[in-house]
């Protein structure tokens, strides 16, 4: 990858070299057809009007598309749709909000659908879920909120099943480091940012977007963060069908330079080899200034070993991953007997095979987690962060001293076998060996990424920012 200035200079040189050739061909064409043009002068006004009409249409359409993308990223599209009373009978459609209307992708208008028994049950379950999260916590202390969280957790999954929630996560690195991240953000008056990357699993395909596990986590943690006086921001920047690369080159663009926690969820489509995750680790810890905690949704043994190696060191300066955890899906952890949906089943394990969105909505594939599994994942993560809060809260009361995260000075040699790429590509992915005599460290340069993909945290650094000139 090249920086913007290099791309601009190369683009300019390319344009300067090609313009004379284009102009020369253009002159030749005019000279060769001059007589024919003189004979058809009366046709030119009509041609001009047609071309002008086409140009205006293209300009209008491009402006409308740009406005549409801006509305999606800003959230104003949802408000416009909510006010619309126009209905149609077109497909395909996607769910925008709960109710009896769907959004037609081709018209941005509502489409009526017929409600089935499953949809009625889903609606009832969703209402119960909203009531579960909308409890009044204004008069409770932080200690009381923590007790209420653990009590609700046992009521939801059963005290005998708490062991399965513990098995669904494998923390690595230091819990104290995560606590210090919270204390530092509180002392600076800045929000604590958890930004999720991944594809369709993290997106929540087949369910409402707000039912995806990142937002379940947000709903559970927000009352506690509010009580601490620390703003919590959760971003779900996952994009269905996009691999970790080139996505991984654009971490500041998608996740934000202020991210304190990020995630990786690409195991379904990227095989069993650990080398892609290794590049993601190296780039995230090098390019994001907070050296964020890493959450990995995966059950691959090779990648788990890699995470252990990158989080093990004698001192923090040589430890690449300071804190993080491996998150396992409920389907990989929970015994099938708990998911049969009998009268004895815990409330959080009932209706395990039901999606949160109505029948007919896209993404209802067998490999996508259903609504209850997303809720399970959110509760597992919340259990971990509540433990961090229990560690951080007493320290916040004593003092709000900033705890600077050590700067990553260098990287170790890559641990997984490098793929057969060119030297330039390998250096972008993993870095290069230091030129210092006697050093076995590796250096990795910062990357500058431009993309038109949404969602974007850096709206300045989108693809048009490197376009110098075009035809």
MARZA-443491 format. One record per residue (C-alpha): residue number from 1; residue in three letters; z, y, x negated. Coordinates in steps of 0.001 Angstrom, whole numbers, always signed. Layout:
BEGIN
[NUM 'ALA' [Z Y X]]
...
END
This chain:
BEGIN
[1 'UNK' [+0 +0 +0]]
[2 'UNK' [-761 +3481 -1186]]
[3 'UNK' [+932 +6738 -444]]
[4 'UNK' [-573 +9355 +1805]]
[5 'UNK' [-1723 +11702 -996]]
[6 'UNK' [-3632 +8915 -2775]]
[7 'UNK' [-5321 +7893 +457]]
[8 'UNK' [-6254 +11485 +1218]]
[9 'UNK' [-7795 +12057 -2217]]
[10 'UNK' [-9788 +8841 -2045]]
[11 'UNK' [-10937 +9638 +1464]]
[12 'UNK' [-12074 +13105 +368]]
[13 'UNK' [-14019 +11737 -2604]]
[14 'UNK' [-15665 +9163 -366]]
[15 'UNK' [-16739 +11804 +2125]]
[16 'UNK' [-18101 +14101 -588]]
[17 'UNK' [-20180 +11276 -2022]]
[18 'UNK' [-21682 +10131 +1267]]
[19 'UNK' [-22460 +13478 +2963]]
[20 'UNK' [-25625 +14360 +975]]
[21 'UNK' [-27105 +10936 +1718]]
[22 'UNK' [-26466 +11353 +5445]]
[23 'UNK' [-27921 +14871 +5429]]
[24 'UNK' [-30968 +13691 +3474]]
[25 'UNK' [-31649 +10921 +5955]]
[26 'UNK' [-31153 +13392 +8787]]
[27 'UNK' [-33703 +15852 +7345]]
[28 'UNK' [-36247 +13119 +6830]]
[29 'UNK' [-35885 +12042 +10413]]
[30 'UNK' [-36354 +15599 +11660]]
[31 'UNK' [-39472 +16133 +9484]]
[32 'UNK' [-41046 +12829 +10504]]
[33 'UNK' [-40521 +13509 +14188]]
[34 'UNK' [-41057 +17270 +14285]]
[35 'UNK' [-44294 +17047 +16264]]
[36 'UNK' [-42780 +14684 +18768]]
[37 'UNK' [-39763 +16983 +19114]]
[38 'UNK' [-41983 +20011 +19706]]
[39 'UNK' [-43759 +18106 +22450]]
[40 'UNK' [-40529 +17216 +24199]]
[41 'UNK' [-38743 +20583 +24072]]
[42 'UNK' [-38450 +20648 +27864]]
[43 'UNK' [-36381 +17473 +27817]]
[44 'UNK' [-33704 +18852 +25471]]
[45 'UNK' [-31663 +20792 +28111]]
[46 'UNK' [-31221 +17620 +30165]]
[47 'UNK' [-30256 +15610 +27097]]
[48 'UNK' [-27807 +18330 +26083]]
[49 'UNK' [-26134 +18299 +29498]]
[50 'UNK' [-25797 +14503 +29411]]
[51 'UNK' [-24301 +14544 +25898]]
[52 'UNK' [-21905 +17335 +26844]]
[53 'UNK' [-20763 +15383 +29900]]
[54 'UNK' [-20160 +12226 +27837]]
[55 'UNK' [-18269 +14213 +25188]]
[56 'UNK' [-16007 +15825 +27788]]
[57 'UNK' [-15301 +12443 +29360]]
[58 'UNK' [-14370 +10888 +25999]]
[59 'UNK' [-12137 +13851 +25157]]
[60 'UNK' [-10398 +13627 +28537]]
[61 'UNK' [-9917 +9868 +28244]]
[62 'UNK' [-8522 +10137 +24679]]
[63 'UNK' [-6125 +12884 +25738]]
[64 'UNK' [-5002 +10802 +28724]]
[65 'UNK' [-4393 +7763 +26506]]
[66 'UNK' [-2391 +9852 +24042]]
[67 'UNK' [-370 +11321 +26897]]
[68 'UNK' [+191 +7823 +28319]]
[69 'UNK' [+1554 +6549 +24980]]
[70 'UNK' [+3799 +9590 +24680]]
[71 'UNK' [+5140 +9020 +28179]]
[72 'UNK' [+5918 +5389 +27388]]
[73 'UNK' [+7771 +6294 +24186]]
[74 'UNK' [+9670 +9156 +25805]]
[75 'UNK' [+10635 +7266 +28947]]
[76 'UNK' [+9015 +9760 +31323]]
[77 'UNK' [+6534 +7145 +32551]]
[78 'UNK' [+9359 +5202 +34215]]
[79 'UNK' [+10408 +8328 +36088]]
[80 'UNK' [+6847 +9016 +37260]]
[81 'UNK' [+6417 +5448 +38433]]
[82 'UNK' [+9737 +5540 +40269]]
[83 'UNK' [+8484 +8526 +42266]]
[84 'UNK' [+5134 +6957 +43105]]
[85 'UNK' [+4561 +5716 +46647]]
[86 'UNK' [+1069 +4338 +46023]]
[87 'UNK' [+693 +577 +46398]]
[88 'UNK' [-2176 -1759 +45506]]
[89 'UNK' [-2974 -5449 +45375]]
[90 'UNK' [-4285 -5719 +41837]]
[91 'UNK' [-3270 -8010 +38978]]
[92 'UNK' [-2157 -8386 +36184]]
[93 'UNK' [+1190 -6676 +36583]]
[94 'UNK' [+4447 -6251 +34699]]
[95 'UNK' [+7963 -5614 +35929]]
[96 'UNK' [+9212 -2073 +35434]]
[97 'UNK' [+12433 -2109 +37419]]
[98 'UNK' [+14335 -4306 +39811]]
[99 'UNK' [+13180 -4253 +43404]]
[100 'UNK' [+10177 -5427 +45368]]
[101 'UNK' [+7489 -3628 +43409]]
[102 'UNK' [+5662 -4393 +40197]]
[103 'UNK' [+3610 -2139 +37951]]
[104 'UNK' [-118 -2801 +37800]]
[105 'UNK' [-1156 -2388 +34153]]
[106 'UNK' [-4633 -1120 +34975]]
[107 'UNK' [-3569 +1606 +37437]]
[108 'UNK' [+61 +2466 +36588]]
[109 'UNK' [+819 +1989 +40289]]
[110 'UNK' [+3192 -231 +42191]]
[111 'UNK' [+2164 -3623 +43561]]
[112 'UNK' [+4080 -5405 +46317]]
[113 'UNK' [+5079 -9008 +45795]]
[114 'UNK' [+6577 -11592 +48073]]
[115 'UNK' [+10150 -12561 +47272]]
[116 'UNK' [+10908 -16273 +46845]]
[117 'UNK' [+14263 -18054 +47037]]
[118 'UNK' [+14460 -17997 +43246]]
[119 'UNK' [+13828 -14253 +43256]]
[120 'UNK' [+16621 -13746 +45791]]
[121 'UNK' [+18983 -15741 +43576]]
[122 'UNK' [+17885 -13752 +40529]]
[123 'UNK' [+18562 -10505 +42344]]
[124 'UNK' [+22034 -11689 +43313]]
[125 'UNK' [+22744 -12783 +39737]]
[126 'UNK' [+21533 -9427 +38407]]
[127 'UNK' [+23824 -7536 +40788]]
[128 'UNK' [+26779 -9666 +39702]]
[129 'UNK' [+25878 -8947 +36069]]
[130 'UNK' [+25802 -5209 +36712]]
[131 'UNK' [+29225 -5352 +38365]]
[132 'UNK' [+30504 -7326 +35363]]
[133 'UNK' [+29433 -4560 +32958]]
[134 'UNK' [+30325 -1580 +35182]]
[135 'UNK' [+34089 -1960 +35087]]
[136 'UNK' [+36148 +1212 +34950]]
[137 'UNK' [+37630 +1419 +31439]]
[138 'UNK' [+38447 +5129 +31282]]
[139 'UNK' [+42266 +4805 +31176]]
[140 'UNK' [+42447 +1819 +28835]]
[141 'UNK' [+43317 +2099 +25158]]
[142 'UNK' [+41137 +550 +22476]]
[143 'UNK' [+43638 -2283 +22110]]
[144 'UNK' [+43519 -2907 +25866]]
[145 'UNK' [+39709 -2872 +25837]]
[146 'UNK' [+39657 -5484 +23088]]
[147 'UNK' [+42077 -7679 +25049]]
[148 'UNK' [+39949 -7251 +28165]]
[149 'UNK' [+36819 -8238 +26230]]
[150 'UNK' [+38379 -11494 +25034]]
[151 'UNK' [+39740 -12209 +28507]]
[152 'UNK' [+36357 -11612 +30139]]
[153 'UNK' [+34704 -13761 +27476]]
[154 'UNK' [+36950 -16723 +28258]]
[155 'UNK' [+36474 -16237 +31990]]
[156 'UNK' [+32726 -16190 +31546]]
[157 'UNK' [+32347 -19211 +29239]]
[158 'UNK' [+35651 -21066 +29551]]
[159 'UNK' [+38415 -21197 +26964]]
[160 'UNK' [+37376 -24727 +25955]]
[161 'UNK' [+33862 -23454 +25114]]
[162 'UNK' [+34866 -20649 +22758]]
[163 'UNK' [+34162 -22984 +19852]]
[164 'UNK' [+30464 -23009 +20785]]
[165 'UNK' [+30270 -19233 +20567]]
[166 'UNK' [+31791 -19440 +17100]]
[167 'UNK' [+29251 -22095 +16083]]
[168 'UNK' [+26420 -19881 +17299]]
[169 'UNK' [+27015 -17442 +14434]]
[170 'UNK' [+27476 -17851 +10703]]
[171 'UNK' [+28679 -14619 +9051]]
[172 'UNK' [+27940 -14042 +5375]]
[173 'UNK' [+28912 -11306 +2958]]
[174 'UNK' [+31863 -9048 +3719]]
[175 'UNK' [+33280 -8152 +7130]]
[176 'UNK' [+35066 -5274 +5410]]
[177 'UNK' [+31740 -3727 +4412]]
[178 'UNK' [+30638 -3633 +8068]]
[179 'UNK' [+33952 -2002 +8996]]
[180 'UNK' [+33459 +595 +6262]]
[181 'UNK' [+30013 +1352 +7681]]
[182 'UNK' [+31652 +2291 +10993]]
[183 'UNK' [+34339 +4384 +9306]]
[184 'UNK' [+31760 +6260 +7246]]
[185 'UNK' [+29612 +7079 +10276]]
[186 'UNK' [+32711 +8251 +12178]]
[187 'UNK' [+33719 +10513 +9280]]
[188 'UNK' [+30210 +12020 +9098]]
[189 'UNK' [+29957 +12483 +12850]]
[190 'UNK' [+26815 +10335 +12907]]
[191 'UNK' [+25948 +7486 +15298]]
[192 'UNK' [+26251 +3843 +14332]]
[193 'UNK' [+22725 +2424 +14682]]
[194 'UNK' [+21846 -1209 +15363]]
[195 'UNK' [+18053 -1707 +15289]]
[196 'UNK' [+16507 -5037 +16254]]
[197 'UNK' [+13178 -6282 +14912]]
[198 'UNK' [+11329 -9391 +15996]]
[199 'UNK' [+8825 -10520 +18551]]
[200 'UNK' [+8769 -11982 +22070]]
[201 'UNK' [+12172 -13710 +21889]]
[202 'UNK' [+13981 -10468 +21013]]
[203 'UNK' [+11761 -8452 +23368]]
[204 'UNK' [+13090 -10580 +26233]]
[205 'UNK' [+9772 -11768 +27620]]
[206 'UNK' [+10124 -13220 +31116]]
[207 'UNK' [+13150 -11033 +31799]]
[208 'UNK' [+13752 -7353 +32380]]
[209 'UNK' [+13759 -5410 +29128]]
[210 'UNK' [+17358 -4303 +29652]]
[211 'UNK' [+18353 -7993 +29950]]
[212 'UNK' [+17284 -8733 +26375]]
[213 'UNK' [+20231 -9604 +24148]]
[214 'UNK' [+20211 -6340 +22110]]
[215 'UNK' [+20992 -4375 +25281]]
[216 'UNK' [+23551 -6938 +26442]]
[217 'UNK' [+25271 -6258 +23125]]
[218 'UNK' [+25052 -2509 +23738]]
[219 'UNK' [+26635 -2791 +27200]]
[220 'UNK' [+29526 -4831 +25813]]
[221 'UNK' [+30230 -2626 +22780]]
[222 'UNK' [+29692 +844 +24211]]
[223 'UNK' [+33119 +1218 +25917]]
[224 'UNK' [+34842 +305 +22645]]
[225 'UNK' [+32713 +2674 +20565]]
[226 'UNK' [+33289 +5471 +23071]]
[227 'UNK' [+37029 +4905 +22807]]
[228 'UNK' [+36780 +5135 +18993]]
[229 'UNK' [+34850 +8392 +19288]]
[230 'UNK' [+31848 +6826 +17563]]
[231 'UNK' [+28407 +7026 +19159]]
[232 'UNK' [+26536 +3719 +19374]]
[233 'UNK' [+22732 +3537 +19363]]
[234 'UNK' [+20973 +199 +19921]]
[235 'UNK' [+17199 -33 +19457]]
[236 'UNK' [+15056 -2956 +20476]]
[237 'UNK' [+11927 -2387 +18393]]
[238 'UNK' [+10614 -5946 +18702]]
[239 'UNK' [+6909 -6405 +19487]]
[240 'UNK' [+5583 -9636 +20964]]
[241 'UNK' [+3103 -11552 +18820]]
[242 'UNK' [+3547 -9397 +15693]]
[243 'UNK' [+4530 -11261 +12483]]
[244 'UNK' [+7100 -9901 +10058]]
[245 'UNK' [+4234 -8679 +7889]]
[246 'UNK' [+2664 -6176 +8025]]
[247 'UNK' [+5499 -5271 +10429]]
[248 'UNK' [+7968 -5574 +7561]]
[249 'UNK' [+6196 -2868 +5573]]
[250 'UNK' [+7007 -348 +8319]]
[251 'UNK' [+10770 -765 +8648]]
[252 'UNK' [+11545 +2983 +8524]]
[253 'UNK' [+8860 +3582 +11156]]
[254 'UNK' [+10083 +1014 +13672]]
[255 'UNK' [+13812 +756 +12935]]
[256 'UNK' [+14614 +4221 +11578]]
[257 'UNK' [+15957 +5458 +8266]]
[258 'UNK' [+19428 +5731 +9839]]
[259 'UNK' [+19790 +2021 +10697]]
[260 'UNK' [+23164 +492 +9789]]
[261 'UNK' [+22276 -2977 +11121]]
[262 'UNK' [+18828 -4577 +11399]]
[263 'UNK' [+17586 -8007 +12443]]
[264 'UNK' [+14927 -10610 +11634]]
[265 'UNK' [+13531 -12927 +14315]]
[266 'UNK' [+10239 -14478 +13212]]
[267 'UNK' [+11125 -18133 +12655]]
[268 'UNK' [+9071 -19503 +15566]]
[269 'UNK' [+5699 -18522 +14101]]
[270 'UNK' [+6263 -18413 +10357]]
[271 'UNK' [+6893 -22018 +9427]]
[272 'UNK' [+9756 -23363 +7354]]
[273 'UNK' [+9175 -21583 +4037]]
[274 'UNK' [+11680 -18845 +3117]]
[275 'UNK' [+9371 -16575 +1104]]
[276 'UNK' [+8501 -14209 +4004]]
[277 'UNK' [+12152 -13640 +4857]]
[278 'UNK' [+12855 -13053 +1154]]
[279 'UNK' [+10310 -10247 +1025]]
[280 'UNK' [+11792 -8770 +4213]]
[281 'UNK' [+15263 -8804 +2623]]
[282 'UNK' [+14090 -7133 -571]]
[283 'UNK' [+12123 -4423 +1237]]
[284 'UNK' [+14858 -3640 +3767]]
[285 'UNK' [+17583 -3305 +1148]]
[286 'UNK' [+15328 -1215 -1094]]
[287 'UNK' [+13622 +1082 +1426]]
[288 'UNK' [+16375 +1759 +3982]]
[289 'UNK' [+19057 +4045 +2492]]
[290 'UNK' [+22046 +2437 +4244]]
[291 'UNK' [+21280 -1034 +2870]]
[292 'UNK' [+21781 -2314 +6418]]
[293 'UNK' [+23624 -5385 +7561]]
[294 'UNK' [+21146 -8145 +8430]]
[295 'UNK' [+21195 -10326 +11558]]
[296 'UNK' [+18859 -13333 +11320]]
[297 'UNK' [+18018 -15275 +14493]]
[298 'UNK' [+17034 -18599 +12969]]
[299 'UNK' [+18139 -22194 +12351]]
[300 'UNK' [+16031 -23044 +9285]]
[301 'UNK' [+18034 -24609 +6438]]
[302 'UNK' [+15904 -23146 +3621]]
[303 'UNK' [+16227 -19622 +4947]]
[304 'UNK' [+19968 -20056 +5480]]
[305 'UNK' [+20314 -21120 +1850]]
[306 'UNK' [+18332 -18053 +782]]
[307 'UNK' [+20681 -15759 +2724]]
[308 'UNK' [+23686 -17366 +1059]]
[309 'UNK' [+22167 -16802 -2386]]
[310 'UNK' [+21304 -13157 -1694]]
[311 'UNK' [+24819 -12438 -410]]
[312 'UNK' [+26639 -14127 -3308]]
[313 'UNK' [+27489 -12091 -6420]]
[314 'UNK' [+30390 -11236 -8685]]
[315 'UNK' [+30177 -7513 -7875]]
[316 'UNK' [+28653 -5320 -5171]]
[317 'UNK' [+26062 -3771 -7496]]
[318 'UNK' [+24426 -7169 -8053]]
[319 'UNK' [+24867 -8374 -4474]]
[320 'UNK' [+21674 -7698 -2523]]
[321 'UNK' [+22970 -8485 +996]]
[322 'UNK' [+26416 -6996 +1516]]
[323 'UNK' [+27043 -8230 +5068]]
[324 'UNK' [+25280 -10063 +7855]]
[325 'UNK' [+25185 -13143 +10022]]
[326 'UNK' [+22921 -15970 +11090]]
[327 'UNK' [+22554 -16170 +14875]]
[328 'UNK' [+21678 -19460 +16584]]
[329 'UNK' [+20117 -19766 +19993]]
[330 'UNK' [+22248 -21276 +22724]]
[331 'UNK' [+19696 -24019 +23309]]
[332 'UNK' [+20229 -25144 +19681]]
[333 'UNK' [+24029 -25092 +19869]]
[334 'UNK' [+25266 -25866 +23360]]
[335 'UNK' [+25531 -29483 +24572]]
[336 'UNK' [+23115 -30208 +27402]]
[337 'UNK' [+26013 -31401 +29542]]
[338 'UNK' [+27298 -27795 +29677]]
[339 'UNK' [+23968 -26533 +31016]]
[340 'UNK' [+23556 -28894 +33965]]
[341 'UNK' [+24777 -26268 +36421]]
[342 'UNK' [+27478 -28309 +38155]]
[343 'UNK' [+30375 -26813 +40071]]
[344 'UNK' [+32542 -27241 +36984]]
[345 'UNK' [+30139 -25226 +34795]]
[346 'UNK' [+31339 -21931 +33408]]
[347 'UNK' [+29779 -18851 +35094]]
[348 'UNK' [+27994 -17805 +31902]]
[349 'UNK' [+26271 -21193 +31661]]
[350 'UNK' [+25068 -21408 +35264]]
[351 'UNK' [+21374 -20928 +36135]]
[352 'UNK' [+20489 -21480 +32475]]
[353 'UNK' [+16818 -22196 +33287]]
[354 'UNK' [+16208 -19072 +35398]]
[355 'UNK' [+14417 -16004 +34099]]
[356 'UNK' [+15784 -12619 +35076]]
[357 'UNK' [+12466 -11213 +36306]]
[358 'UNK' [+10694 -12347 +39518]]
[359 'UNK' [+8227 -15235 +39688]]
[360 'UNK' [+4719 -14301 +38612]]
[361 'UNK' [+5816 -11943 +35875]]
[362 'UNK' [+4359 -12453 +32376]]
[363 'UNK' [+6261 -14174 +29590]]
[364 'UNK' [+7875 -16967 +31599]]
[365 'UNK' [+7123 -19529 +28891]]
[366 'UNK' [+9306 -22508 +28079]]
[367 'UNK' [+10092 -21291 +24565]]
[368 'UNK' [+11361 -17883 +25700]]
[369 'UNK' [+15110 -17568 +26318]]
[370 'UNK' [+16050 -17098 +29943]]
[371 'UNK' [+18428 -14440 +31216]]
[372 'UNK' [+21642 -16400 +30649]]
[373 'UNK' [+20681 -17298 +27079]]
[374 'UNK' [+20035 -13635 +26298]]
[375 'UNK' [+23457 -12885 +27725]]
[376 'UNK' [+24929 -15664 +25576]]
[377 'UNK' [+23371 -14226 +22405]]
[378 'UNK' [+24606 -10735 +23280]]
[379 'UNK' [+28148 -11989 +23825]]
[380 'UNK' [+28110 -13942 +20547]]
[381 'UNK' [+27087 -10819 +18629]]
[382 'UNK' [+29623 -8724 +20518]]
[383 'UNK' [+32369 -11178 +19551]]
[384 'UNK' [+31528 -10589 +15898]]
[385 'UNK' [+31420 -6790 +16173]]
[386 'UNK' [+34675 -6687 +18136]]
[387 'UNK' [+36247 -8470 +15181]]
[388 'UNK' [+34801 -5756 +12931]]
[389 'UNK' [+36247 -3063 +15211]]
[390 'UNK' [+39668 -4739 +15070]]
[391 'UNK' [+39432 -4454 +11288]]
[392 'UNK' [+38119 -872 +11250]]
[393 'UNK' [+40315 +729 +13941]]
[394 'UNK' [+43616 +827 +11934]]
[395 'UNK' [+41763 +2279 +8944]]
[396 'UNK' [+40254 +5002 +11135]]
[397 'UNK' [+43748 +5997 +12287]]
[398 'UNK' [+45035 +6251 +8700]]
[399 'UNK' [+42118 +8259 +7315]]
[400 'UNK' [+38425 +8894 +7768]]
[401 'UNK' [+37518 +8666 +4108]]
[402 'UNK' [+33866 +7931 +3543]]
[403 'UNK' [+33085 +4573 +1994]]
[404 'UNK' [+29762 +4929 +232]]
[405 'UNK' [+27581 +1816 +237]]
[406 'UNK' [+26696 +1044 -3393]]
[407 'UNK' [+23118 +1886 -4321]]
[408 'UNK' [+20913 -1104 -5029]]
[409 'UNK' [+19948 -498 -8649]]
[410 'UNK' [+17787 -3562 -9190]]
[411 'UNK' [+16736 -6862 -7670]]
[412 'UNK' [+16999 -10421 -8959]]
[413 'UNK' [+13869 -12461 -9611]]
[414 'UNK' [+12440 -13961 -6401]]
[415 'UNK' [+14082 -17265 -5547]]
[416 'UNK' [+11337 -18818 -3419]]
[417 'UNK' [+7943 -19827 -4868]]
[418 'UNK' [+5520 -16922 -4623]]
[419 'UNK' [+2425 -17405 -2504]]
[420 'UNK' [-1024 -17252 -4053]]
[421 'UNK' [-1676 -13534 -3677]]
[422 'UNK' [-3164 -10980 -6000]]
[423 'UNK' [-801 -9323 -8456]]
[424 'UNK' [-938 -6082 -6467]]
[425 'UNK' [+70 -7801 -3204]]
[426 'UNK' [+2859 -9797 -4864]]
[427 'UNK' [+4295 -6615 -6349]]
[428 'UNK' [+4271 -4965 -2924]]
[429 'UNK' [+6102 -7922 -1393]]
[430 'UNK' [+8595 -8789 -4124]]
[431 'UNK' [+8406 -6148 -6863]]
[432 'UNK' [+7751 -6708 -10553]]
[433 'UNK' [+9765 -7721 -13560]]
[434 'UNK' [+11489 -4899 -15389]]
[435 'UNK' [+9845 -3726 -18607]]
[436 'UNK' [+13229 -3158 -20285]]
[437 'UNK' [+13719 -5408 -23269]]
[438 'UNK' [+16096 -8284 -22548]]
[439 'UNK' [+16294 -7492 -18829]]
[440 'UNK' [+15741 -10158 -16189]]
[441 'UNK' [+15873 -7733 -13273]]
[442 'UNK' [+13046 -6828 -10954]]
[443 'UNK' [+12049 -3425 -9619]]
[444 'UNK' [+10490 -2723 -6222]]
[445 'UNK' [+8829 +554 -5332]]
[446 'UNK' [+9374 +2361 -2053]]
[447 'UNK' [+6565 +1880 +438]]
[448 'UNK' [+4973 +4472 +2672]]
[449 'UNK' [+3661 +3088 +5959]]
[450 'UNK' [+1515 +4665 +8663]]
[451 'UNK' [+758 +2956 +11959]]
[452 'UNK' [-135 +3822 +15535]]
[453 'UNK' [+2139 +1070 +16886]]
[454 'UNK' [+5006 +1987 +19186]]
[455 'UNK' [+7975 +2218 +19334]]
[456 'UNK' [+8239 +4745 +16500]]
[457 'UNK' [+11275 +6488 +15062]]
[458 'UNK' [+9303 +8756 +12714]]
[459 'UNK' [+6784 +10439 +15003]]
[460 'UNK' [+5534 +12524 +12056]]
[461 'UNK' [+4309 +9497 +10125]]
[462 'UNK' [+1789 +8030 +12499]]
[463 'UNK' [-1731 +6941 +11645]]
[464 'UNK' [-3498 +10298 +12315]]
[465 'UNK' [-1347 +11926 +9594]]
[466 'UNK' [-3593 +10416 +6885]]
[467 'UNK' [-6946 +11140 +8544]]
[468 'UNK' [-8645 +13928 +6586]]
[469 'UNK' [-12017 +13994 +8260]]
[470 'UNK' [-14054 +11721 +10489]]
[471 'UNK' [-17345 +11406 +12333]]
END
